[in-house]
């Protein structure tokens, strides 16, 4: 029976140190960490590794439920997988565990709150971008690909793959330039 910690942050410029410190203090023998969005389980290889190797009696620990995921369905699926392996999930803030019957109910509610929080963040972000565009402050991502150069190379008969390789971009970016009006 092991305590296994999982620490996650969404972006590369964020740090998992505080989560790791807390998980160590709770006695986690193994701590896996990753920098990936919690919006879905895609690309979260450390979490998948933990779920694959959980044994009966093991305890998966996270500092907060939103570190496990921000989508209610994903969180409930993870809780189900942990339970299927005979293991338990413990969230430290607020303290909730699946060792008892009420733990799963509380986790369901917290999962729904995490999803709602994620939706509110996206709405605030969208409103901020709309306001910034209206104020003339937000111009979108700066153009990093020289559109004229892409068109010139294409006019010379250079293929999209060769253009992409020469300019250090994807073929999709080349096609996007070629399919838009100058």
Secondary structure, DSSP 8 states (H G I E B T S, - for coil): --EEEEEEESSTTS--HHHHHHHHHTT-SEEEEEE--SSSSTT-HHHHHHHHH--TT-EEEEEEHHHH-SSHHHHHHHHHHHHHTT-EEEEEETTEETTSHHHHHHHHHHHHHHHHHHHHHHHHHHHHHHHHHHTT----S---S-HHHHHHHHHTT--HHHHHHHHTS-HHHHHHHHTS--
